[in-house]
Amino acid sequence: MCKHILNAQVSVRAACCKKWFDCPECHAENSNHPLKKTDEMIFLCKKCKKAFRKDMGDYEDADEFCPHCDNHYVIEAKTPAAALGVEGEDARINSRMIKDSRTKDHQSQSIFAQNDADARLG
């Protein structure tokens, strides 16, 4: 599994060492030689686990799909990004984190309350 591209749909066979990698960064981390460039690339679909070849010199829009299972493997890459968050529940949904449960809410007593006025008159 690639740690550089989170949604990699295919693995690519490197022409230099004949090993499978998910991205060029994975090849650079695991090899001590530069990646050899080639016009014919060999892909391995991660959905159907079948290999296929593509000529990069004659590449068309229809070539963005696996010929075996029609998996769309040319998609925008999702890379890991740093995120900052607060542990706990979302305060917008459940505000138990914000309320202080040690004190109870007291009902306010007022001279304008209708129940008190009715009790005094009756």
N, C-alpha and C positions, 0 to 999 in steps of 0.2 A: 504494500500500500504506500502510495506516495505522500510524503509530508509537505510537498511544495504545491501540488495541485490536488485539491481535495476531491474533485469530481472527475478524475481521469477516467475516460471510457475505454481506452485502449492502452496496451503496452507496445513499445517500439523496440525492434531488434536492432542493436547497434551494428553497423557494418564493420567496425574495426575489431571488436572482440566477440561478436556473435552472441552477446548476452542480451536479455530482455530488461528494459528500463521503462519507467512510467514517464520520465521527463529528462531533459538534458542535465538538470541539476543533480538528479539521482546518479547519472552516469559519472559526473564530475566527482561526486563524493565517494563513489565506490571503485573508481578506476584511477590508474596513474598515467593515463595517456589522454590526449585530446580526442573528442568525438569526430569520427571521420564523416564527411559529408558525402551524400550519394543521392542520385535522382530516383532510384527505386527503393522504396521503403517497405518493410514487412511489419504489419500490425497484428496484434493479437487482441481480439474483442474480449472485453471482460464480462460481457453478458452471455455470449454463447460459447466462449472459450475456443473459438476457431481462428486460425491465422489466415491472412490474406495479404496480397501485394498490391501496391499502388505506385504508378509511375508519376512522380511529381512534376515532370515536364509537361504532361498532358492531363492535368488535374482539372476536373469540372465540379459544378455544384452537386451533381448526382453522386460524386465520389465521397461525399460527407457521411455516407451511411454504410454500415457493415453489409457486405453482399450476402451474408448468410441469414442474419436475423433482422436487418433493417434498423439496427441501433444507430441513432444519430450520435456519432463520436466526435464531431467537430462542433464543440459548444464553447461558450465563454468560460474560461477557467476561474474557479473559485480558489483563492489563495487564503491561507490562514492569516487572520488579522488580530492584533491585540485588542482586547476588550476590557473595559472597566465595569465592574458591577458590584452590587451590594448583596451580601449573603442574606438570605431570608426571603420572606414572601414579598410580593409586590404590594407596596403600601397603597397604591391606587385601587387595588382590588380588595384587600383585607388590611384594615388599618390597626390591627391588634398590636403591631410593633410600636405604634405611635402613642396609643392610649396608655395611661398609667392606671393599672388595675388595682393599685393599693388603696386608692381613695374612691369613695362612692359619690355619685352625683346626688346632691340634695335638691329637692324641689324647692324652688324659691317661693317664699310666702309674701303675699302682697295684700295691701288693704283694698286693692281694686279687684280681687278675685271674686267671681260671682258666687261661688259656693260659700265663701265666708260671709258675704253680705246677706245671703239668704238665711244663713244660720243665725245671724244676729237679729234679723227682723222677725223671725218666726218664733 
